[in-house]
């Protein structure tokens, strides 16, 4: 009996090999890889210059036509750290960002899908996004929702090219194996609702017709969130409203729930005054940032990312970050994130950086990855 309990290395190796051949595994070896002490991920921070993005997006304007050569004319931001894992079109493990271009007179056909989407207008005006037959006209700085499963299409009635950011929860939906897509049977969904209806209904109060089917809950009854309103609100904020980690920050909400404007994608605008520096913290949710105005840098896990107007950068999950305004005017940073999902799943957790009065030591300055050139 006793003799049998003394295992030789050879016996153990045979045992593990046999296990593997039968597609079984020893938890006593692997528990630490499966249930890690802290979030483990493959998402590295990255930054794209607007100048480069714009050039490639504009070129796509010469090469193809939306609705004819392409469902949408979009250049997406590919995080190199995720392409290594074959994750095409990923900014973070959950979020996608792309830049869409519409030229005067062009349109992109109606479709719907299970991914949620937000738009943020970067340049130009005179284009609209129609959501379930309601046109929302878009101007620079506006945020527009196309919630999961809503029919949406775009058309440009203006005179200059219009560029906007598309933010979707592509990675999340892919991981959950829940992607569905369907084109509308015709080019355009019937425009049954008056233009900018939701904005009119909610911007000067909150009203609905007696028999109108607006239920409490989702999706948000507002599709278009105006930049001048956001700015107005930020300008009203006092010193006491300043968040040590995020500066003067507001979140876009759904007035029917008080929660995030989109059910799954969170959206935030931050303002930093000249010279302002936030303290570092980290959270489970990840985000993609777009610089609307100003100059400065963000330190992410000890790496400095210098940015200017138009640039985009990735904030990976569970990575320490702090922002600095180095210019002489206000900085405006727009970002979208997966915080609503993390919160609903009870996975969100935030931790302040305690050392060095909350500021990281800069160990590295970001330079773009040129390994593919
Ligand atoms: C989409 O529907 C749009 O409607 C843009 O403009 C980008 C990226 C992935 C999946 C769907 C749009 C998209 C998208």
Boltz pocket constraint, residues with backbone or C-beta under 6 A from the ligand:
constraints:
  - pocket:
      binder: B
      contacts: [[A, 72], [A, 74], [A, 98], [A, 100], [A, 108], [A, 113], [A, 115], [A, 117], [A, 152], [A, 154], [A, 166], [A, 168], [A, 170]]
      max_distance: 6.0
